[in-house]
């Protein structure tokens, strides 16, 4: 469960919520509306995958996703949302900037967020206090 207390994960979820709320209220945020969710999508999706692995499969807080797991997540999201869905629905459009943002999000997750949960990490994020 500690995986979901990562500040970057929480920030990504809040950003998505704000953008979606603004869209539904008829006040989309210029420029940010089209791209910010793409930038945070992979870190959020990969964090959920990492949490699932740690809690249900591996059952170890030290487990991290391998580089190829992150590459697969990025490739899968690009394949579905930027290649296949635009072919079958006019609702979706393909955009190379979205693809670039997915890749950047994957790199960010792998380099910054994909860390084992240790006492030192928890203390530095103020999750536990002594």
Secondary structure, DSSP 8 states (H G I E B T S, - for coil): -GGGG-HHHHHHHHHHHHHHHHHHTT---TTHHHHHHHHHHHHHHHHHHHHHIIIIIS--TT----HHHHHHHHHHHHIIIIIIHHHH-TT----HHHHHHHHHHHHHIIIII-----HHHHHHTTSS--
